[in-house]
Amino acid sequence: MTYQGREYVVRRKDLLYPELSFKINGVLIEVFKQLGGGHRESYYQKGVAAGLTKEALKFEEQYYVPLKCFDSMVGKYYLDFLIDDKIVLELKRGQFVSAQVIAQTKQYLVALNLKLAIVACFTHSGVVIKRVINEY
């Protein structure tokens, strides 16, 4: 696997979408390198969209997900990004990724019947990246 001219080897065989995840993580890290910490979440979202476009990754921003019960619409979600119809990417800012954010992200995965989400929390000192797996 190659990213920005560097060659990397995936050692674990149990990872979901390792190459795509690696590219997404690279974009997140590069956005932090260029912007630094302390900005609004919307600025990071614009930076990530630019980075995903630069990497030629297929994505939809502010992806609409209806929530249904007994064929009736009971709610809706808007995801920050749906990448390659496989990975949900949620962006946050602050010092850590809360359990509430992880739980909500799992609900997104269930609603879309997807297996993997990445939550990126932009802090003052870096970006914290968490993988969230739908085990159902």
C-alpha positions as CSV (number, residue, x, y, z in Angstrom):
1,M,0.0,0.0,0.0
2,T,1.4,3.4,-0.9
3,Y,0.5,6.8,0.4
4,Q,2.2,10.1,-0.6
5,G,5.1,8.2,-2.1
6,R,5.7,6.0,1.0
7,E,5.3,2.2,0.9
8,Y,3.4,0.6,3.9
9,V,2.6,-3.0,4.7
10,V,-0.6,-4.2,6.3
11,R,0.3,-6.9,8.8
12,R,-3.1,-7.6,10.3
13,K,-5.5,-9.6,8.2
14,D,-8.6,-8.9,10.3
15,L,-8.9,-5.2,9.6
16,L,-11.9,-3.9,7.7
17,Y,-10.9,-1.9,4.6
18,P,-7.3,-1.3,5.6
19,E,-6.2,0.5,2.5
20,L,-9.2,2.9,2.4
21,S,-8.9,3.5,6.2
22,F,-5.2,4.3,5.8
23,K,-5.9,6.9,3.1
24,I,-8.6,8.5,5.3
25,N,-6.3,8.6,8.3
26,G,-3.6,10.2,6.1
27,V,-6.1,12.9,5.1
28,L,-7.1,13.5,8.7
29,I,-3.5,13.9,9.8
30,E,-2.6,16.1,6.9
31,V,-5.6,18.4,7.6
32,F,-4.4,18.8,11.2
33,K,-0.8,19.5,10.0
34,Q,-2.1,22.2,7.8
35,L,-4.7,23.8,10.1
36,G,-3.5,23.0,13.6
37,G,-5.8,22.9,16.6
38,G,-8.5,25.0,18.0
39,H,-10.7,25.6,14.9
40,R,-14.4,25.2,14.4
41,E,-15.6,21.7,13.4
42,S,-16.9,23.1,10.1
43,Y,-13.4,24.3,9.1
44,Y,-12.0,20.8,9.7
45,Q,-14.9,19.4,7.6
46,K,-14.1,21.7,4.7
47,G,-10.4,20.7,5.0
48,V,-11.2,17.0,5.1
49,A,-13.5,17.4,2.0
50,A,-10.6,19.0,0.2
51,G,-8.2,16.3,1.3
52,L,-10.6,13.5,0.2
53,T,-11.0,15.2,-3.2
54,K,-7.2,15.5,-3.5
55,E,-6.9,11.8,-2.8
56,A,-9.6,11.0,-5.4
57,L,-11.7,9.2,-2.8
58,K,-15.4,8.8,-3.5
59,F,-17.5,10.5,-0.8
60,E,-20.7,12.2,0.1
61,E,-20.8,15.0,2.6
62,Q,-23.7,15.6,5.0
63,Y,-25.1,12.2,4.0
64,Y,-28.8,11.9,4.9
65,V,-30.0,8.8,6.7
66,P,-33.7,8.3,7.4
67,L,-34.6,6.4,10.6
68,K,-37.7,4.2,10.2
69,C,-39.8,2.1,12.5
70,F,-42.7,0.0,11.1
71,D,-42.2,1.6,7.7
72,S,-42.8,5.1,9.3
73,M,-40.2,7.8,9.4
74,V,-39.3,8.5,13.0
75,G,-36.1,10.5,12.7
76,K,-33.1,11.3,10.5
77,Y,-29.4,11.6,10.8
78,Y,-26.9,13.6,8.8
79,L,-23.4,12.0,8.7
80,D,-20.4,14.1,8.2
81,F,-19.1,11.8,5.4
82,L,-19.9,8.5,3.8
83,I,-16.8,7.3,2.0
84,D,-16.9,4.9,-0.9
85,D,-20.3,3.6,0.4
86,K,-18.4,1.7,3.0
87,I,-17.1,3.9,5.8
88,V,-18.8,6.5,7.9
89,L,-16.5,9.4,8.9
90,E,-17.5,11.6,11.8
91,L,-15.6,14.7,12.8
92,K,-15.5,16.2,16.3
93,R,-13.4,18.7,18.1
94,G,-12.3,18.7,21.7
95,Q,-10.0,16.7,23.9
96,F,-11.3,13.2,23.5
97,V,-14.0,11.0,21.8
98,S,-16.8,10.5,24.3
99,A,-18.8,7.3,24.8
100,Q,-21.9,9.2,23.6
101,V,-20.2,9.9,20.3
102,I,-19.2,6.3,19.9
103,A,-22.7,5.1,20.7
104,Q,-24.3,7.5,18.2
105,T,-21.8,6.5,15.5
106,K,-22.7,2.8,16.1
107,Q,-26.4,3.8,15.5
108,Y,-25.4,5.3,12.2
109,L,-23.7,2.1,11.2
110,V,-26.8,0.1,12.2
111,A,-29.1,2.4,10.3
112,L,-27.0,2.0,7.1
113,N,-26.1,-1.6,7.7
114,L,-22.4,-0.8,7.4
115,K,-19.5,-2.3,9.3
116,L,-17.0,0.5,9.9
117,A,-16.9,4.1,11.0
118,I,-14.0,6.4,11.8
119,V,-14.4,9.1,14.4
120,A,-11.8,11.8,14.2
121,C,-11.5,14.3,17.1
122,F,-9.4,17.4,16.4
123,T,-7.7,18.5,19.6
124,H,-5.2,21.4,20.2
125,S,-2.3,18.9,20.0
126,G,-3.3,16.5,17.3
127,V,-6.1,14.4,15.8
128,V,-7.4,11.4,17.8
129,I,-8.7,8.7,15.4
130,K,-11.0,5.9,16.6
131,R,-12.4,3.0,14.6
132,V,-15.9,2.0,15.4
133,I,-17.1,-1.5,14.4
134,N,-20.7,-2.6,13.8
135,E,-20.7,-6.1,15.2
136,Y,-24.3,-6.9,14.5
